[in-house]
Amino acid sequence: MLVIKFVCYRLLNENYGPCVMRAMKTYGQDLFVHRRGFVKKFGGSLLVLVSMWSVRSASGQATFSVATIRPNAEAVKFEHDGRIEVLPDGVRMQDVSLNTCIKWAYGVQDSQISGPSNLQAEKYDIVAKVEAPASQDEMKMMLRALLAERFKLSFHRENRELSSYALVVAKGGHKMHEVAGDGKSSRENTANSTIAKSITMREFADFLSGPVQRPVVDKTGLTGKYDFVLDFTSYLPADMETMRPNATNILMVALPGELGLRLEPQKEMVEVLVVDHVEKLSEN
């Protein structure tokens, strides 16, 4: 967490001097502040004001101005990956594993991360703030810096041929409702369904990769955003208490039946992030 103190002096008459800005360092990492200042004169007094523009790490990468990471307080019901909310002033993550954070920050799927079991073991609540408006892609870059700082995360990349699925349109066409405009994407699980609003097929493929435990590549050719409800009720075993349903088998029949989509098995060259080093959460 970066702590910034601004000390501004009102300079009377000939008593001139600089506006002093002190940047406190935490976690032993040098931080630089890009700043802008302006001067106004008020009846013989000179008032110098300095505002923080952005915070950057020593490597020049933009970072969150403030970020807290704490052990998860409450699970998000029906969601394996918890909840991630992108807000105007930052990002809020609830009930997320380090694995989930890596997926969101680097735009990869579960099967594209190879690392120790503790990537999934602990769940966290994260609140990270930005000083100036930032896009979602910019916040993802900031999360990369945060993971490196707090968890000492490092990895290398490898290309591997993996068993995967292609998400394609089934015979007869898709059954989803295409939406106009650039609405905010959302997806929510219930006990027996997945409700999606303004979602792309790339985003849906990323979601499907979780339950099928393989990479899923969007090959639908659909470039819009869609609203739909994927209702599993008709495809679940009658006796759920004694028979654990196989997620892949259910999706193989539910996707064409409900959405007019299907999964085709294939081999695919996939880039994998191989974790070289990760540590337990450092102090906030």
N, C-alpha and C positions, 0 to 999 in steps of 0.2 A: 504494500500500500504506500502510495506517495503522499507525503504531507508537504504542502506548500504554504509558506508564510509570506505575506506581503507587508512590508513596512514602508509607508509613504509619509514623507515629511512635507509639511507646509512651510515654505521658506519665506520668511518675512524680510522685505527690503533687500539688503545686500547679502543676507545670510543664505547663500545658494549652496546646493549640494545635490547629490543624486538620489533618486528613488531606489531604495534597497529591496531586493527580492532575494529571500533566502530559500533555497530548495533543500529540504531535509532528505536524507537518503535512508532507505530501509532495505534490509536483506542484502546489504553489501553490493548493490548494483548501482552504477552511476546512471543518473537520469538527467536528461537535458530538456529544457523548456524553451519552445519557440514562443516569443511573446511580441506584443505590439503595445506601444505606449502613446499617449497623447498628453499635451500640456495645455492647461487653461490658466488664465490669469484672472484673479478675483480681487480687485481693489488693492493692489500692492502686494498681494500674496500669490505665490506661484504654487499651484497644486499639480503634482505629477501623479498620473494614474497609470497603472500597468495591469493588463488583464492577461490571464493565461490563455494561449491559443490552442496548444496541443501538447501532449506529453509523449515523449519518445524514449525508448531504451537506448543503451549505448550503441547498439547495432543500427539505430535509426528506425527501427520498427515501431509503429504506433502502438500504444498500450492503453489499457483502461486507466482512468485517473484514480479510481478506488475500486477494489474488489475484495469481497469476503467469501470465504469457502468454509462451510461448517458441515459436520455430520448431518445427514438427512434427519429431519424431525418427523415427517409424515409421508408415507408412501402415496404415490399417485395410483389410484385404483385402475386396474385393467391395462396399465401401460408399462411394458417392459423397460422402456427407455425414459421413463419419467416425463417431465414436461419442460419445454423450452419456450420462453416468450421473449420476442424481440420488441423492445419498447423504445420510445423516442429518446430516452436518456440512458439506454444501456440494454442489458440482457439479464433475464432472470431464469435460472435453471433450478428445478425442484426434483429431488429423487433421481439424480443422474449418477451413473458410474463414470469412472475415468474413460472407459471404453466409449461411452455415449458422447462424452466431451470431444474425444478424438474424432469420432465420426462426424460430428457437427462442424468442428473446426476445419477438417481437411476434406470434407465432402466424400467420404468413403463409407462402405458398408461393413457389417460385422466381419464377414469372411475376408475382408481386406486388411484386417489387423491381426498380427501375429505377436503374441506377447504373453507374459505371465498371468496366472489366474487372478492376481489381485487387481487387474484392470477392471474386473467385473465385481469383485467381492464387496467393495465399499461403495456406499451411496452418499451423495453430497447435495447440499443446497448452496447455490452460488448466486450472488448478486454482484454484478459488475456495472460500473457507471462510466459514462463518457462525458467529457467536458463540453464538446461541441457535437452537433448532429453528425451521425455516422451511418453509413449503409450497413446492411446485414453482412455483406462480404467483408467490409472493413472490420466489423466486430468479430468475425471469424478469425481474421488475422490477429486481432488483439487477444483472442482466446488462445491462439497458438503460443503467443508470448507468455501468457499467464500460466499455461501448463508447463512450459519450460522453466519458469521461475519458481513456481510453488511445488511442482512434482519432479523437477529436474528431468523432464521427459526428453529423451533423444531416440532417434530411430534411423534406419536406412530403408531404402526402397528396393524391392525386387519384383521382377516380372515372373509370374508363375502361371502355368496352364492349370485351370481349375474346372471341375464339374460345375456347371452353372445352369441358369435358365434364361431364356429369352421371353420377355413379355410381349405378346403379339395380339392382334385383333382376331377373334374367333370367326369362323364362317358365319355369315349373316350380318356381320357388323357389330359395333359396340352398342351398348344400351345406356350409356351415361349421358348426362345433361351438360352440354358445353355452356360455359358462362362467358359473358362479355366483360370487357374491362380488365383491370389489373388488381383484382381483389386480393386480400391477404389469404394465403393458404392456411388451412387448418385440417387436422385429422384427430378424431377421438374414438377410442375403443369403448364399447359397452360390453356387457356380459356375453352377448351373442352377435355382435355386429361391429363394423367399422364405418364411421360416418365421416365423409370427406367433403370439404368445401373448397372450391377454387384451387384444386390440386392439379399439378402436372403429372404426366405419366412417368417422368424421371423420379419425381418425389414418391410416387406410388411404388415404383420398382424398388426404391431404397427401402421403403417400409416392408415390402414383401420379402426382402432378403433376410429379415430377422427370423420369421417363423419357418421359412424353408431351409435356413442355415446354409445357403449357397449364394453366390453373387447372382443378382437379377439385373439383366440389361434391358433397357427399354428399346424395343424394336417395333413398336406399334405404328410409328409414323405419325402419331397424333401430336400436334404442336400446341394445342389450346390448353385451357384450364377447365376442370370438370367438377360437378357436384354429383355425389352418388352415395348410396347406402349399400354396403356389402353385408347382407343379412345371412348369417350362417345357420339359422334355426332349422331349416329343412334338411340340412346336411350333417347335423350332429347325431351321434349315437343316441338311441332312445334311453339307454341307461348310462348316463354320464358318470354316475358314482362308481360303477364297477369297470367301465371301459374308458381308458384315457384316449381321447381322439388324437389322431395323427394330423398335425396341422397341414403338412404338404398334401396328403390325400384329400383333405377337405377342400383346400384351395383349388385343387385340380378339377373339382366338379362345381364348386361355388362360383369361381371366376367366370366360366362360360355361361353358367345358368343365370347369374345375377347381373353381370356387367358386360357380357359379350367379349371377354378377354380370355386368354389362356397362357399357360406356361409351357414352353418347349424346352426339353433337356438339350444341352449342348456343352461343348468344351470351349473355353474362352481364355485368352491370355489376359491376365488381370494384374494390375499393379498392387502389390501388398506392402503395407508399412510394417516392418519388422522392428519391434521395440528392442533397443539395445540397453536402455537404462531407464529406470523409473524408481522414485523414492516415495516413502510415505509423505502425506501432506505436511508441508512445512508450516510454521506458525503464521497466522494471519497478521 
